[in-house]
Amino acid sequence: MTRDQFLRHLRDALNHLRDPERLRRNPLAVLFGVADRVDAFSALQNLLIDAIAALEPSPDEPAQSRSWRIYESLYYRYVQQFSPQEVAEQLGIGVRHLRREQSAAFEALADYLWRQFDLEKKFPGDAGYPPSEAILPEETPSLLDELAWLRTATIEDPVDLELALASAIDLARPLARQHDVILDSIVPAMLPGLLIHPVALSQILLNLLSAAIRAAAHGRIQIAAAPEGAKVIVTLTATASHPTATADAALDLAAHLAQLCGVDLTISVDPGPWRARLAIPGLEHLSILALDDNADTLHLLQRYTAGTRYRLVVTRDPQALLPLAQRLAPRAIVLDVMMPQIDGWKVLGRLRQHPDTSQIPVIVCTILPQEDLAFSLGASAYLRKPLKRADFLAALDRATSPASGSR
């Protein structure tokens, strides 16, 4: 196998890390010796995830080092399944800069795997490893086959509707300009995260927008969203002087994707304007209260919880913490220790002693290496700064689970 072939197969495997059929057919399954296993999909998936994890730097490595950027660009893009825009925001860089970072990260991962499996000796130069076409099925999979993985796809994180809509609208704008259609979007803040695969939601929205644009030439499309019980309702309304209601393949694909994902989709064209209505399962918001004197840290925590089931309320004022906790009855409290106004350990003691807050789990987040002290004073969890998103959300999950005893 040549280096170029290996890189092509690796890129395809990473891009389809949650696709059982695609991953099972990838030549890397043969190369890494897992193709004949019953669990070939999960074996190859875990092997790639473990390889990414192996690139994680030590905790002593500076947070802004190149090693951390290489690891995090791979982890957030492929393991957490973030979109490129979300990865860029997570790393605090532009999308163009992210492309360069991901190129370097991809090469680093390829080098690690190449060395781990000693591929230079196994396939020197253009050794006779069969090309990918000989391993893949000869027949082109049907659309149903290609999308079947959505039925069992794991949703790692709830989807932020605002980001998903913004991305779909940006992609649809060139088509809207061709048909002289204006796109308006009204999405309120603090909508719950959506329980749907991000790729499926993106394709549903894009196909609905495409159909709506063709139905409303020289007109306007309004996109709106609102919570309704345990779901979020998204409506697309197309108005035009001479509306067109014709069969559209984009609508068929959107309907099929919606069915696979457990989303209710209805289309109405008569009487009145063209309208599509999506009812997408959402997560109940859980209130989390965070106290930290550093505004940048609070902003980071807000970014970490964006699009999740957690609604973060923040304050920099220690005196405001108890009244806020009494009013909001949060499911957990995130507490800094090193603050100029008051020692965070004293705040923790007050929370544990007050009857209104004594049962609320407290997550201590500090740069201080004092885990034992935190637990001895009544903390439910301890996180060492600098915080990682996965560790922070995992701590919230544990603190708010029924087993934690939180109210």
Secondary structure, DSSP 8 states (H G I E B T S, - for coil): --HHHHHHHHHHHHHTTT-HHHHHHSHHHHHTT-TTSTTHHHHHHHHHHHHHHHT---TTS-TTSHHHHHHHHHIIIIIS---HHHHHHHHTS-HHHHHHHHHHHHHHHHHHHHHHTTHHHHS-TT-----HHHHS-SS---HHHHHGGGGT----S-B-HHHHHHHHHHHHHHHHHHTT-EEEEE--TT---B-S-HHHHHHHHHHHHHHHHHHTTTSEEEEEEEEETTEEEEEEEEE-SS------HHHHHHHHHHHHTT-EEEEE-SSSSEEEEEEEEB---EEEEEE-S-HHHHHHHHHHHTTSSEEEEEES-HHHHHHHHHHH--SEEEE-S--SSS-HHHHHHHHHHSTTTTTS-EEEEESS--HHHHHHTT-SEEEESS--HHHHHHHHHHHHSGGGT--
